[in-house]
Amino acid sequence: MSVIDELLRANEKYYQTFTAGQLPAHPARKLAIVTCMDARIDVFAILGLGPGDAHVIRNGGGIVTEDAMRSLILSHHLLGTEEILIINHTDCGMMRFTEEQLRKKLRTQFGTSAVSPSHFHAFTDLEDNVREQLQKVRTHPWLPKHLPSHGFVYDVRTGRLTEVR
């Protein structure tokens, strides 16, 4: 049995007792979160959130990319979010390579360069990366200066969040 078959079987059970069909598109906690795609991060459990509470935008490294920014702008202006969290984490794979190392590896493996993605957004300092992502949010001209934004590092070994200032 493939993983997809297992997932579809699980969905059969899920939809039979599904009760969240009436949740509004506007997140109840008026919160948007940008975090990493790392499978060890259960954003809802970490923050005590439930379905419908927050918009969660995930990508490799928890980076405020152009697409993440697009989602944050939509979330705030069209769906009423009033606070933004950036969450990076310890033991992040984005700290294990440089842009050039990865590009060289991919060029060697595939025998060609590619236009997209233009950046992988590798980084070496976790807290500096959080600050950089916060800076992108706090200085974007289409997000209000008064919009609260906070940065955190999640420790994948202990489950603890630590605020980055």
C-alpha positions as CSV (number, residue, x, y, z in Angstrom):
1,M,0.0,0.0,0.0
2,S,1.4,3.4,-0.9
3,V,1.5,6.4,1.4
4,I,-1.3,8.1,-0.7
5,D,-3.5,5.0,-0.2
6,E,-3.0,5.3,3.6
7,L,-3.8,9.0,3.5
8,L,-6.9,8.5,1.5
9,R,-8.0,5.8,3.9
10,A,-7.4,8.2,6.8
11,N,-9.5,10.8,5.0
12,E,-12.4,8.4,4.7
13,K,-12.5,8.3,8.5
14,Y,-11.9,12.0,8.9
15,Y,-14.6,13.3,6.6
16,Q,-17.2,11.1,8.2
17,T,-16.9,13.0,11.5
18,F,-15.9,16.3,10.1
19,T,-17.6,19.2,11.9
20,A,-15.5,22.3,10.9
21,G,-17.2,23.0,7.6
22,Q,-18.7,26.2,8.8
23,L,-15.5,27.9,9.9
24,P,-15.0,31.4,8.4
25,A,-12.1,32.2,6.1
26,H,-11.1,35.0,8.5
27,P,-8.8,33.5,11.2
28,A,-10.5,33.6,14.6
29,R,-7.3,34.7,16.4
30,K,-6.5,37.4,13.7
31,L,-3.1,35.8,13.5
32,A,-0.8,35.0,10.5
33,I,2.3,32.8,11.1
34,V,5.3,32.3,8.8
35,T,7.3,29.2,9.7
36,C,9.4,26.4,8.3
37,M,8.1,23.4,6.4
38,D,10.0,21.1,8.8
39,A,7.7,18.2,9.7
40,R,8.7,18.4,13.4
41,I,6.9,21.7,13.8
42,D,3.2,21.2,14.7
43,V,2.4,24.9,14.7
44,F,-1.1,24.4,16.1
45,A,0.0,22.3,19.0
46,I,3.0,24.5,19.8
47,L,0.8,27.6,20.1
48,G,-2.4,26.0,21.5
49,L,-4.3,26.8,18.3
50,G,-7.1,25.0,16.6
51,P,-8.6,24.9,13.1
52,G,-9.7,28.3,12.0
53,D,-7.5,30.2,14.4
54,A,-4.6,31.4,12.2
55,H,-3.2,31.5,8.7
56,V,0.0,29.4,8.5
57,I,2.4,30.1,5.7
58,R,5.2,27.5,5.5
59,N,8.3,27.2,3.4
60,G,11.9,25.9,3.7
61,G,13.5,28.1,6.5
62,G,10.4,30.1,7.4
63,I,11.5,32.8,5.0
64,V,9.4,35.9,4.1
65,T,9.7,35.4,0.4
66,E,7.8,37.4,-2.2
67,D,5.1,34.7,-2.1
68,A,5.0,34.7,1.7
69,M,4.7,38.5,1.7
70,R,1.9,38.2,-0.9
71,S,0.0,35.9,1.5
72,L,0.7,38.2,4.5
73,I,-0.7,41.2,2.6
74,L,-3.8,39.2,1.6
75,S,-4.2,37.9,5.1
76,H,-4.1,41.3,6.7
77,H,-6.0,43.4,4.2
78,L,-8.6,41.0,3.0
79,L,-9.0,38.5,5.9
80,G,-8.4,40.7,9.0
81,T,-5.2,39.4,10.6
82,E,-3.9,41.9,13.1
83,E,-0.6,40.2,14.2
84,I,2.2,38.3,12.6
85,L,4.5,35.7,14.0
86,I,7.8,34.5,12.4
87,I,8.9,31.1,13.8
88,N,12.3,29.6,12.8
89,H,13.7,26.5,14.6
90,T,16.8,24.8,15.8
91,D,18.5,22.1,13.7
92,C,17.2,23.8,10.5
93,G,18.4,22.2,7.3
94,M,18.7,25.7,5.7
95,M,21.8,26.2,7.9
96,R,23.6,23.2,6.5
97,F,24.6,24.6,3.1
98,T,25.4,27.8,1.3
99,E,23.6,29.0,-1.8
100,E,26.6,28.3,-3.9
101,Q,27.1,24.8,-2.5
102,L,23.6,23.8,-3.3
103,R,23.6,25.4,-6.8
104,K,26.9,23.7,-7.6
105,K,25.5,20.3,-6.4
106,L,22.3,20.7,-8.5
107,R,24.3,21.9,-11.6
108,T,26.5,18.9,-11.3
109,Q,23.7,16.5,-10.8
110,F,21.5,17.8,-13.6
111,G,24.1,19.3,-15.9
112,T,22.3,22.6,-16.2
113,S,21.5,25.8,-14.3
114,A,18.0,27.0,-13.7
115,V,16.4,30.4,-13.5
116,S,14.0,29.5,-10.7
117,P,14.3,29.5,-7.8
118,S,16.5,32.6,-7.8
119,H,17.5,32.0,-4.1
120,F,17.2,29.2,-1.6
121,H,17.7,31.6,1.3
122,A,20.3,29.6,3.2
123,F,21.4,31.2,6.4
124,T,24.0,30.7,9.1
125,D,22.6,32.5,12.2
126,L,19.2,31.5,13.4
127,E,18.3,34.6,15.4
128,D,19.7,36.9,12.7
129,N,17.5,35.2,10.2
130,V,14.4,35.7,12.3
131,R,15.4,39.4,12.6
132,E,15.8,39.7,8.9
133,Q,12.3,38.2,8.3
134,L,10.8,40.6,10.8
135,Q,12.5,43.5,9.1
136,K,10.9,42.5,5.8
137,V,7.5,42.5,7.4
138,R,8.0,45.7,9.4
139,T,9.3,47.7,6.5
140,H,6.9,46.6,3.7
141,P,5.0,49.6,2.4
142,W,1.7,47.7,2.1
143,L,1.7,46.5,5.8
144,P,0.9,49.1,8.4
145,K,3.8,50.2,10.7
146,H,1.6,49.6,13.7
147,L,1.0,45.9,12.8
148,P,2.5,43.8,15.6
149,S,5.1,41.3,14.4
150,H,7.1,39.0,16.6
151,G,9.9,36.5,16.0
152,F,10.6,33.3,17.8
153,V,13.0,30.3,17.7
154,Y,11.4,26.9,18.3
155,D,13.6,24.3,19.9
156,V,12.9,21.0,18.2
157,R,14.4,19.1,21.1
158,T,12.5,20.7,24.0
159,G,9.4,22.2,22.4
160,R,10.1,25.6,23.8
161,L,9.6,28.9,22.0
162,T,12.1,31.7,22.7
163,E,11.4,35.3,21.5
164,V,14.0,37.0,19.3
165,R,14.3,40.7,19.8
